[in-house]
Amino acid sequence: MAINLRTAVVENREQRLGTIIGWDEGSASLLAEQSEFSRGGCGSKCGPGSKGARICELQSPFTQGGSCSEQVVQALGSSILDAVLVQHSPIGCAANMASNNANFRNALNRLGRPVRNNTAVSTNLTERDMVYGGVDKLQAAIREAYRRHQPKAVFIATSCATGIIGDDVETAAREVEEEIGIPVIPVFCEGFKSKHWSTGFDAIQHGILRKLVRRNPERKQKDLVNVVILPGSDVYTPMLAELGLRANLVVNQATVEQLQQMSEAAASVTFCYTLASYITAALEQEFGVPEVKAPQPYGFSGTDAWLRALGKVTDREAAVEAYIAREKARVTPIIEDLRRQLAGLRGYVAMGASFAHGVVVVLRELGIEVPGTLVFHHDPTYDSGSPERDTLGHLVDATGDVDTFTVGVRQHYQFYNLLQRVNPDFVVIRHGGLSPLASRLGMPSLQLGDSSFALGYQGIVNLGYEILTALQHRKFHEDLKAHSSLPYRESWLAEKDPFALARAATE
């Protein structure tokens, strides 16, 4: 589907892709059939529009917790090394900045770079600004950010408040941009405009594509590959070096120059299609940089296909085959030993959609049964529409069905019932807030804070050893279960349907 960079505001995922945040009808294969990729045609349209499959969505009458697009933009915008983020919002919207800063510092440490704080300011809108407007404050904040930090670009993150009062952020940015002589990039990410935070990825990528990436670059770098990442260890630079390629790691912990040169690359890849669907499709459509169309690089089959597709695009096919052979010879004996140690275990995965699909594949490579999975949203398609990128379909085709597959937006009260359905030996998560609840149910949990941890052939080994380590602490979790309780009524603890409230609201 066509991407429109002429408008300053990105179309949200619900409208563009048909994204949902509530589904509990059965197996992964059923959801895959309802989605838009080749296996399901146009899906089971349950609403208006033709831009993505419209899947029937369960809508809860309330939300216990969550996130928003602005928080994603806040995290990514403040992580760009020689830029500044201006958060045009009340100060409360910046409450998550302490956590973002900790993640930023950890990411720099993992990459072996000097550790420092991220760079962001808030316009600190008040009730008076909500009445009289906040444009003057915004322009003053941009000038002050430029004076203090001398950045090469300034990102502006809008908020629910500025969306409600209708501040002309685009004009304000253009005026100050002419004054200070660097790109000032409005990112329209009002939280109420999209029900899932993944639209925030698209919003900041939209701003980067419109305002930073070079149009008609003077040169093409045939050995440069854009790698769209989240904070984690750099496994890509040594991997691509084996193929005679260089990694351009974006957007997190990138420089403005790295973002500008994305149009000069030979190809674009990622480990997570939820994260990079928009930017890689736009780079191909608008700048002629091929998007590598393959399953994600998890497990043997996914990593094989991902590397071979990259090799084909960059004319490195012989080098890829040699690398695959070396890596498989190295890790196969280790993985066979891990399978013996992990035999008979049952795992549960709870995290973002395409990331979860990949981790389930890795668990099954280790011989672990995965009877259930929770994903925080579901995209029936991705922006390129390429069936090779059907991550859910690849999971089912490569490793078999997941009998109890659920889409839900990180609700603790539902997570309890979901775990009771399948009673796993351990839980693999990415967002730490779910760990305490699993622990209080006597289940060890693994938090994949390093986004690269389970990636590629070595990722299978990494995850296997991490599971063995977590299981050594089972007694602690069992003791915690015996001496703690959950803050829910007995009627809810006895409830078998995690979506009982949502179903009752539609009756």
C-alpha positions in Angstrom: 0.0 0.0 0.0 1.3 3.5 -0.9 3.0 5.6 1.7 2.3 9.3 1.6 5.2 11.5 2.7 3.6 14.7 1.5 1.5 15.1 4.6 3.0 15.9 8.0 0.9 13.4 9.9 1.3 9.6 9.5 -1.9 7.6 9.1 -2.4 5.5 12.2 -2.1 1.7 12.2 -5.7 1.0 12.7 -6.6 2.9 9.5 -3.6 1.9 7.5 -3.1 -1.8 8.5 -6.2 -2.8 10.3 -4.3 -3.2 13.6 -6.3 -4.6 16.6 -5.6 -4.9 20.3 -8.2 -7.5 21.3 -8.7 -11.0 20.0 -9.3 -14.3 21.7 -11.0 -16.7 19.3 -8.5 -19.6 19.4 -5.3 -20.6 17.6 -2.6 -18.7 15.8 -3.5 -20.3 12.5 -7.1 -19.0 12.8 -5.8 -15.4 13.3 -3.4 -15.9 10.4 -6.3 -17.0 8.2 -8.3 -13.9 9.1 -5.3 -11.6 8.2 -4.5 -10.1 4.9 -1.4 -12.0 3.8 -1.5 -14.5 1.0 -2.9 -17.3 3.2 -6.1 -15.3 3.9 -6.7 -13.0 1.0 -8.5 -9.9 2.3 -9.3 -11.5 5.7 -12.7 -11.6 7.3 -13.6 -8.0 7.0 -15.5 -6.9 10.1 -15.6 -3.2 9.4 -15.4 -0.5 6.8 -12.4 0.2 4.6 -10.1 -1.7 2.3 -6.6 -0.7 3.5 -6.1 -3.8 5.6 -8.0 -6.8 6.8 -10.7 -5.8 9.2 -10.7 -8.4 11.9 -13.4 -8.6 14.6 -11.9 -7.0 17.7 -12.8 -7.4 21.3 -13.0 -4.0 23.1 -12.6 -4.0 26.8 -14.8 -1.5 28.8 -11.7 -0.2 30.6 -7.9 -0.3 30.5 -5.8 -1.2 33.5 -2.6 0.1 32.1 -0.8 0.8 28.8 1.3 3.2 26.8 0.9 5.6 23.9 2.4 6.8 20.6 4.0 9.8 22.3 6.0 7.7 24.8 7.5 5.8 21.8 8.5 9.0 20.1 9.8 10.3 23.4 12.1 7.2 23.7 13.3 7.2 20.1 13.6 10.9 19.6 15.7 11.4 22.8 18.0 8.5 21.8 19.4 10.2 18.6 22.9 11.1 19.6 23.3 14.6 18.2 19.7 15.7 18.2 17.4 17.1 20.9 13.8 16.1 21.6 11.4 18.9 22.5 8.3 17.4 24.2 5.4 19.9 23.6 3.3 18.8 26.4 2.4 19.2 30.1 5.3 18.0 32.3 3.4 14.8 33.3 3.9 13.4 29.7 7.6 13.4 30.5 7.3 11.2 33.5 8.6 8.2 31.6 11.8 10.0 30.7 13.7 8.7 33.7 13.1 5.1 32.4 14.0 6.1 28.9 17.2 7.6 30.1 18.1 4.4 32.0 17.4 2.4 28.8 19.5 4.8 26.8 22.4 4.5 29.1 22.2 0.7 29.1 22.0 0.7 25.3 25.2 2.8 25.0 26.9 0.5 27.5 25.9 -2.6 25.4 27.3 -0.9 22.3 30.6 -0.1 24.0 30.1 3.6 23.6 30.6 6.4 26.3 27.7 6.4 28.6 25.8 9.7 29.0 22.3 11.0 29.5 19.8 11.4 26.7 18.8 15.0 25.6 15.3 16.2 25.9 13.3 19.3 27.1 9.7 19.8 27.9 7.6 22.9 27.1 5.8 22.3 30.5 2.4 23.4 29.3 0.0 24.7 32.0 -3.7 25.4 32.3 -3.0 29.0 31.0 -1.3 27.6 27.9 -4.3 25.3 27.3 -6.4 28.5 27.1 -4.1 30.9 25.2 -2.0 28.4 23.2 1.5 27.1 23.6 3.2 28.1 20.3 5.4 30.9 21.9 6.6 28.4 24.6 7.4 25.8 21.9 9.5 28.2 19.8 11.3 29.5 23.0 12.0 25.9 24.0 13.5 25.1 20.5 15.7 28.1 20.7 16.9 27.2 24.2 17.5 23.6 23.2 19.6 24.8 20.3 21.6 27.3 22.5 22.3 24.7 25.2 23.1 21.6 23.1 24.0 22.8 19.5 22.2 19.8 18.0 22.2 18.9 14.3 18.4 18.4 14.4 15.4 19.1 16.7 12.5 16.7 17.0 9.1 18.0 18.4 6.8 15.4 20.0 3.2 16.6 20.2 0.8 15.5 22.9 -2.8 15.0 23.6 -2.9 18.5 25.0 -1.5 20.2 22.0 -3.7 18.2 19.7 -6.8 19.3 21.7 -5.9 23.0 21.6 -4.8 22.9 18.0 -1.3 24.5 18.2 0.1 25.2 14.7 3.2 23.1 15.4 4.2 22.8 11.8 4.4 26.6 11.2 6.1 27.2 14.5 8.8 24.6 13.6 9.3 26.0 10.1 9.8 29.6 11.4 12.4 28.5 14.0 14.1 26.2 11.4 14.7 29.2 9.2 16.1 31.1 12.1 18.6 28.5 13.5 19.5 26.7 10.3 19.0 23.1 11.2 16.1 20.7 10.6 13.2 21.1 13.1 11.0 18.0 12.7 7.4 18.0 14.0 6.3 14.5 15.0 2.5 14.3 15.4 2.0 11.6 18.0 -1.0 12.6 20.1 -1.8 9.5 22.2 -5.6 9.6 21.7 -5.2 9.3 17.9 -4.2 5.6 18.0 -5.1 2.9 20.4 -1.7 1.2 20.1 1.7 2.7 20.8 3.3 1.1 17.7 1.9 4.0 15.7 4.6 6.0 17.5 7.3 4.1 15.6 5.6 5.1 12.3 5.2 8.7 13.4 8.9 9.4 14.2 10.0 7.4 11.1 7.6 9.6 9.0 9.3 12.7 10.3 12.8 11.4 9.6 11.8 10.3 6.1 10.3 13.7 5.3 12.9 16.0 6.8 16.3 14.2 7.1 16.8 11.4 4.6 18.6 12.7 1.5 16.6 12.9 -1.7 18.6 12.0 -4.8 21.9 11.3 -3.0 25.1 11.9 -4.8 26.4 8.4 -4.1 25.3 4.9 -3.4 27.1 2.8 -0.9 26.9 -0.7 -2.2 28.2 -2.3 1.0 25.9 -0.3 3.4 22.8 -1.9 4.9 20.3 -0.1 7.0 19.5 -2.1 10.1 16.4 -0.8 12.0 17.0 -1.7 15.7 15.8 -1.2 19.3 18.2 -0.9 22.2 20.4 -4.0 22.4 23.8 -5.5 21.7 25.3 -5.0 18.3 25.2 -8.4 16.7 24.8 -7.0 13.2 28.1 -5.3 12.6 30.2 -8.5 13.1 27.5 -10.6 11.2 27.4 -8.3 8.2 31.2 -7.9 8.2 31.4 -11.7 7.5 29.5 -10.9 4.3 31.6 -7.9 3.3 28.8 -5.5 4.4 28.6 -2.5 6.8 25.7 -2.0 9.2 24.0 1.4 9.5 22.2 1.0 12.8 19.1 3.2 13.0 17.0 4.9 14.7 18.1 4.3 18.3 21.5 5.5 19.2 22.1 6.8 15.7 23.5 10.1 14.6 21.7 12.5 12.3 24.2 11.7 9.5 23.3 8.0 9.9 19.7 8.9 9.4 20.4 11.1 6.4 22.5 8.5 4.6 19.7 5.8 4.7 18.9 6.6 1.1 22.5 5.7 0.1 22.2 2.1 1.4 22.1 -1.1 -0.7 19.2 -2.6 1.4 17.2 -2.3 4.6 16.7 -5.0 7.2 15.4 -5.4 10.7 14.7 -8.0 13.4 11.2 -6.8 14.1 8.6 -6.0 11.4 6.3 -4.3 14.0 9.1 -1.8 14.5 10.3 -1.3 10.9 7.3 -2.0 8.6 6.8 1.7 7.8 10.4 2.9 7.3 11.7 0.0 5.3 8.7 0.1 2.9 9.0 3.9 2.5 12.7 3.7 1.8 12.0 1.3 -1.0 9.0 3.2 -2.4 10.4 6.8 -2.1 14.2 6.3 -2.2 14.8 3.1 -4.1 16.4 1.2 -1.2 15.3 -2.4 -1.4 13.5 -3.8 1.6 14.7 -7.3 2.3 11.6 -9.5 2.1 12.0 -12.6 4.2 10.9 -14.0 7.6 12.5 -12.5 10.6 15.9 -13.9 11.7 14.8 -16.2 14.5 15.5 -19.9 14.6 17.2 -21.8 11.8 14.7 -21.5 9.0 14.0 -17.8 9.6 17.7 -16.9 9.9 18.5 -18.9 6.8 15.9 -17.2 4.7 16.7 -13.7 6.1 20.4 -14.1 5.3 19.8 -15.5 1.8 17.4 -12.7 0.9 20.0 -10.2 2.1 22.7 -12.0 0.1 20.5 -11.9 -3.0 19.8 -8.2 -2.8 23.5 -7.3 -2.1 25.1 -9.9 -4.5 26.7 -11.8 -1.6 25.1 -15.2 -2.1 28.3 -17.2 -1.9 29.4 -15.4 1.2 26.0 -16.0 2.8 26.1 -19.8 2.2 29.6 -20.1 3.6 28.5 -18.1 6.7 25.4 -20.2 7.2 27.5 -23.4 7.0 30.0 -22.1 9.6 27.5 -20.9 12.1 25.4 -24.1 11.9 28.4 -26.2 12.4 29.3 -24.1 15.5 25.9 -24.0 17.2 24.3 -27.3 16.3 26.1 -29.4 18.9 25.4 -26.8 21.6 21.7 -26.6 20.7 21.4 -30.4 20.7 22.7 -30.5 24.3 20.3 -27.7 25.3 17.4 -29.7 23.8 18.2 -32.6 26.1 18.3 -30.3 29.2 15.1 -28.5 28.3 13.1 -31.5 27.2 9.5 -31.6 28.5 9.3 -27.9 29.5 6.4 -25.6 28.6 6.9 -21.9 27.9 4.6 -18.9 27.5 5.5 -15.8 25.5 4.0 -12.3 26.2 5.4 -9.4 24.2 4.9 -7.3 21.0 3.5 -9.0 18.0 6.2 -9.9 15.5 8.9 -10.1 18.3 6.7 -12.7 20.0 6.3 -14.7 16.8 10.1 -14.9 16.5 10.7 -15.9 20.1 8.1 -18.7 19.9 10.1 -20.1 16.9 13.3 -20.0 19.0 11.7 -21.8 21.9 10.5 -24.6 19.6 13.9 -24.9 18.1 15.0 -25.7 21.6 12.4 -28.4 21.9 10.2 -26.5 24.3 6.4 -26.7 24.0 4.6 -23.4 23.6 0.9 -24.0 24.3 0.0 -20.3 24.5 1.1 -16.8 23.5 0.0 -13.2 24.2 0.8 -10.5 21.7 0.1 -6.9 22.6 -1.4 -6.1 19.2 -1.8 -7.6 15.8 -1.1 -6.1 12.4 -3.1 -8.1 9.7 -0.5 -6.9 7.2 2.6 -4.8 7.0 3.2 -1.7 4.8 4.9 -3.5 1.9 2.2 -6.2 1.8 4.9 -8.8 1.1 3.8 -12.3 2.1 7.5 -13.2 2.9 7.1 -10.8 5.9 4.0 -12.7 7.3 5.6 -13.3 10.7 2.6 -15.1 12.1 2.2 -17.3 9.0 5.9 -18.2 9.2 5.5 -19.2 12.9 2.7 -21.6 12.0 4.3 -23.0 8.9 7.8 -23.4 10.3 6.9 -24.8 13.8 3.2 -25.6 14.0 0.2 -24.0 15.5 -0.1 -22.2 18.9 -3.4 -23.5 20.3 -4.1 -20.6 22.6 -3.2 -17.4 20.9 -4.4 -14.1 22.3 -4.2 -10.4 21.3 -4.4 -8.1 24.4 -2.8 -4.8 25.3 -0.8 -5.8 28.4 -3.6 -6.0 31.0 -2.6 -7.6 34.3 -6.1 -8.7 35.2 -6.2 -10.7 31.9 -2.7 -12.0 32.2 -3.6 -13.9 35.3 -6.4 -15.8 33.5 -4.3 -16.4 30.4 -1.5 -18.0 32.4 -4.0 -20.2 34.3 -5.2 -21.5 30.9 -1.9 -23.2 30.0 0.1 -23.3 33.3 3.6 -23.0 31.8 6.9 -23.7 33.5 8.2 -20.2 32.7 7.3 -17.0 30.9 9.3 -15.0 28.4 8.4 -11.3 28.3 9.9 -8.0 27.0 8.0 -5.5 29.1 9.0 -5.9 32.8 5.7 -4.9 34.3 4.3 -8.4 33.8 7.1 -10.2 35.6 5.8 -9.6 39.2 2.4 -11.2 38.4 4.1 -14.3 36.9 6.3 -14.6 40.0 3.3 -14.4 42.3 1.9 -17.4 40.4 5.1 -19.3 41.0 6.4 -18.9 37.5 10.0 -17.8 36.7 10.1 -15.1 34.0 12.8 -14.0 31.5 12.8 -10.4 30.4 14.4 -9.8 27.0 15.6 -6.2 27.6 18.3 -6.7 25.0 16.4 -6.7 21.7 19.2 -8.7 20.0 19.4 -11.5 22.6 17.4 -14.2 20.8 18.4 -13.2 17.2 20.1 -15.4 14.7 21.8 -18.7 15.3 23.6 -17.5 18.5 20.2 -16.3 19.8 19.0 -19.9 20.0 21.9 -20.7 22.3 21.5 -17.5 24.3 17.9 -18.1 25.1 18.5 -21.7 25.9 21.1 -20.9 28.6 19.0 -18.0 29.9 16.0 -20.4 30.5 18.2 -22.8 32.4 19.4 -20.0 34.6 15.9 -18.8 35.3 14.7 -22.3 36.2 17.4 -22.5 38.9 15.3 -19.9 40.8 12.0 -21.9 40.8 12.0 -22.4 44.5 12.1 -18.6 45.1 9.0 -18.1 42.9 7.2 -21.0 44.6 7.9 -19.5 48.0 6.6 -16.1 46.7 3.4 -17.7 45.5 2.9 -19.4 48.9 3.2 -16.1 50.7 1.4 -13.6 48.4 -2.0 -12.9 47.0 -3.5 -11.1 44.0 -5.6 -8.0 44.3 -8.7 -9.5 42.6 -12.0 -10.8 43.9 -12.5 -14.6 44.1 -15.1 -14.3 41.3 -12.5 -13.0 38.9 -9.8 -15.5 40.0 -12.3 -18.3 39.2 -13.2 -16.7 35.8 -12.0 -18.9 32.9 -12.4 -16.2 30.2 -9.9 -13.3 30.3 -12.1 -11.3 28.0 -15.4 -11.9 29.9 -15.8 -8.2 30.6 -15.3 -7.3 26.9 -17.7 -9.9 25.8 -20.3 -8.8 28.3 -20.0 -5.2 27.1 -21.0 -6.2 23.6 -24.1 -8.2 24.6 
